[in-house]
């Protein structure tokens, strides 16, 4: 359990299995969430040695950060946790726009600090790029906050390779968070090689592709909400994806592991992926995610899995 890994070139050390918290207070993302269950998810993570928590202003909005702040205060364990949050969303006349301007990002950090009830954030991400702010200027504002001790590391999320290079002009970007999973491997083309080359830690989101890579669906499963619209879950594509997952199941059984644990272990075997942040709606899912650390993939396993999903 005590295995700690360093995030890129930062001085942040984390359990490679973190916790994505969009289901903790993320009432605008998931229906029927219970805030007390959300807090219990966070408590369970901390009690089981998960010290990397990933949240964002937009989860709730604001509620996820508030709940995490409450738990950290109640447990008195702020210094044992690596806290990541994100900002960029701004409400204008009820519509969401993205803002990466230095003034907005500095204000976003201040308001996150209040909700999280802390005086520093370990990793602050620009959640989405805006259209107008030069990305090195946006990151420059975060560098000022880092020099002031308000944040410890600088992240960007959902940036294209061009935006990432501009953001990293002065070498200040520590972490990139981007969509990447076995069914969506575009990041291998340019983002992952760039992060590996530049000592940037790559944190994949949607690592289980909304559940299909957890191996829990069959061709008869009926979907509602966002999954019903997700191209990975449509017609022939869905059937093909399930066939790939079935091949994975054979490897998982050999290892005495679940499909989800093998998938997460495969990411951790990739260059520049130091940690993963699977989400959890219930405390027992948090504990289950930790079984990933017991999966031992050989170089041959990693290659075989890559081939199945090429």
N, C-alpha and C positions, 0 to 999 in steps of 0.2 A: 504493500500500500504506500510505502514511504518514498517510492520512486519519484524524484523530482527532475524536471527537464527545464532547460533554459530556453526562454523565448528569444530566438534569434540572437541579436547582439545586445539585448537589454540586460538589466540586472534583476529581471523577474524570473523566479523559479516556480514552476507549477506542476501539479499532478497532470500528466498528459491527458487524462480524462477530466474535462471541465464540465460546466453546466450552462447550457443555453437557457435563458429564463424568460422567453417570450410567453410562456404559459404561467408565469408567476405574475399575476396582475395584468396580463395582456388582454384585457377585456375587449379591445378593438380587433383582436386577432383570433381569439378562440371563444366560442360560445360557452356559457354556463361555467365559468371558472369561479372557484371559491378562494377568496383571499387567504383564509386560514390554511387551506390545503397548500396554497402557494408558499406560504411561510414555512410550512412543515417540509416541503420539498427542499427549501434552502437549508433549513436546520439539518436535515438528513444528509445533504451533501457535505456540509461542514463536519458533521459528526463522523462521517466515513472517510475523511481525509481528502475530499475534493476541495481544493482551495482556489480554483479559477472560476469566477462567476462572470458571465457575459450578459449584460443588459443593455438598455437603450432608452432614451427619452420617449420614443414613439411607442414603446410597449405599454399600453394603457390608455392613452399617453400618461406618462409620469408615474403611474401606479406601481410598475415593476420596481423602479428605483426606490420608491417610498417603502415598499414591503421589505426589500433587501436591507435598506437602511435600518428598519425596525429590528430585523433579526440580528444584524451585526451589533447593534447597540445592546440588545437584550443579552446576547451571548458574550459581549465584551471581547470579541475576537478580531477586531478590524485588522490588527497587524499580522494576523495569520492568513489573510485572504488577499488574493490578487483580483482586484475589482476592475472589470472593463465595462465602459459604457460608451454610448455613441450619440452624436448630435448632428443635425443639419436640417431637420424638419421644422418648418415654421408655418403657423396657421395665419393665412391672410384672407379675410372675409370668408372664413369657414373652409377655405381650400388649403391643401398642403403645398408649399413650395420648398425647394431646397436652397439653403443659404450657407455658403462657405466663407463669407467675408470675415476678416479678422475680428471685427467688432461683435458679430453674431456668435462666432465660435467661443470667444472669451466669455460672453454672457451665458452661453449654453453650459460651459464648464461650471461657472458660478452656480447656476440653478441646479445642476446635477449634484454638486457638492452638498447643497442644502438638503435635497431629497434623500441623498444617501447618508446624511448626517456624518460627514467626514470632512477632513480638511485637505485630503489629497485623493486623486484617482490614479490607480496604477497604470491603466492603459485607456487613453481616450481616442476614439475613432471619429473621423469625419464619415458619417454614415452613408451619405450618397454625394456624388459630385454635383455642384450647381453648374450653371452654364457660363457664368461671367467671371468668377474669381480665378485668377492665375493660381494653380495648385501649389506652387512653391510659396506663394504669399500666405495661403491658407495654413500650410504646414509651418510657416515662419511664425504665425501667431501662436501655434501650439508649442513651438520651441521656446517662445518667451515664457509661456506658462510652465513649461518643464524647468526652465532656469529658475523660476520662482518657487519650484517645489510643489506646484498645484497638481501637476500630472508627472508620472514617472516615465511614460513611454508614449510614442505617437503612432497612431494607426490610421489607415484609410480603408474604406470598404466600398465595394462595387465600382472601383475605378477601372477604366480601360488601361491597357499597357501604356498608351500615350500619356494618360493622366497620371499614372503611377510614376513614369519617368520624370515628368515635370514636377510632381510632388516631391520626388526624391533628389532633385537637382543638387541639394546641399548635403545629401546623405542622411537626412533626419528621419526618414520613415523607418519605423521599427517592425511594424506588423501590417500585413494586408489580409483583410477578410473578404472572401469572395465565394461565389457558388462553385462547388466542385463536388462531384461524386462519381461513382463508377459508371453511371448512365449519362453524366454530363461532364465530359473530360476536356472541354475547350481550353481550360486553364493550362493544360500541358503544353499548348502551342507556344505561348509567350509569357504568361504570368509566372508560372512555376519556375521556368528556367531563370527568369529575371530575379525572382526572390532568392533562389538558391545562390545565384552569383553575387548578390548584394547583401547577404547576411540578414535578409528580411524574413521574418517568420510568417508562414502562410497558414491561416486558420480557415478551413473549409466550412461553409454553412450549408444547410440541407444535406448533411452527410449521408442520411438514409433515404434521400429523395422522397420525403414525406411518408416514409414507412415501407415503400415497396422493397427497399434493400434490407429491410429487417426480416424479410421472408415470411411475413404473416398474412399475406393475401393469396387468394386462389382466383382462378378465372371466373368464379361465380360471385366474387365479392362485389357488392354494390357500393358506389361512392356518392357522397354528397359534398356540397360546399366546394372548396378550392380544388380538391382532388378530382372532382367530377369534370373540371375544366382543364386539368393538367394533361398536356400532350403525352406524358409518359404513361398515362393511365387509359389511353384511348385505343380501342380496337386492336388491330394487328400489333401495334407497338407494345401494347400492354402484354399481349400473349408472348411476344418475343422476350420481353423483359423478364417475365415469369420463368421462361425456359432458362435464361441465364442464371437467375437466382437459384433455380433447382440444381444447376451444376455446382453452384457455390455451396449448396446444402450438403453435397457429398463431402466437400473439403471440411466443412464445419463439423460434420458427424465424426469424421476421422480425428478431429482435434478435440472431440467432446465439448464443442462450443456451439453457441447459437450463431445463425447467419449474421445477425447484426454485429456481434463481437468480432467476427472474422473481417467484416467490411471495415469496421473502425480501425482494427489492427493494420489492415492494408494501407489506410491513409497514413498511419503513424510510421509506416515503413518507407514513405516517400520523402525525398529530399525536401528540406525546408518546412515540412509539416511537423511541428513540434507538439501540437496539442489539438484535440478535437473537442467540440462543445455540443454533444447531443442534448436535446431538450428533454424535459420530463414533466408530465402533468401530475404524476403521483410519486410519493416517496419511494415506493418499491422499484420504480423504473430507474431512479437514481442509483440505487444499490446494484441493480442489474447491469447498468452501463459499465460499472467498474470491473466486471468480469472480462472485459476487453484486455485488461492488463495481464491476464493469465494466458492469453492466446500467443503461441510462439509460431510465427510464420518463418519458414526458411526462404532463402532467396528464390528457390524454385517455386514455392507456393505463391510468392508475390508475383512472379512472372506468369504462372498459370492463371491466376485471377485476372491479371491484366489482359491476357489473351481472351479469356471468356468474354470480357466486356470491351474488346477493342473496337 
